[in-house]
Amino acid sequence: MDKLKKVLSGQDGNDDLNVLQAANEASTLGWGTRVKGFVACFVAGVLCSVLGTCLLWVPRSGLTLFAVFYSLGNISSLLSTMFLMGPLKQLKKMCDKTRALATGIMITCLVLTFCAAFWWKNKGLALLFCILQFLAFTWYSLSYIPFARDAIIKLFSACFK
C-alpha cells in the first residue's frame, strides 16, 4: 500500500537508488572477509592472465585461448576491487570523469576481444584488443595513484622531445 501511495504521489523516482543501497547494505562484509575476497579474486585474475599467456603458444587455438583467459583475468582483477570498496562505490568511481574514458575503452576492448576471438575468428584483432585492454587497464589503475598519470605524461613528453 505504501508503494502505491509513493507511485501516486510521484515519489517513486528514488526507488532504484534505494534498491541499490539496500543491496549494498545487505551485502556488507567484515574488513577481513573483504580483504580475503579481494586477494582471492585478484590472484585468480593474475593466474588467468598468466595461464592465457602460457596458452598463447598452443598450436591452432592458442591465440583464442590467450584472449579469453587474459580477458577473464582482467575482469576478475577489476571485480576484486569491489570487495574493498563495495560494488556501488566501485561503479561510481569507475564513472568518475577522471576514469570514465579509460573505463569505457577497457570495457569496449573486453567485449571486442571476445567478439574477435569467437564471432569474427580474427586472431590479429584479438591480440590488438588484448594490448588495448592492457593499456586501458593500466591507465585506469594509474588514476587511483595521485599524480601518477601526470608523471607518466611528463616522462613520455620528455622522452619524445
Disulfide bonds with the S-S distance in Angstrom:
none
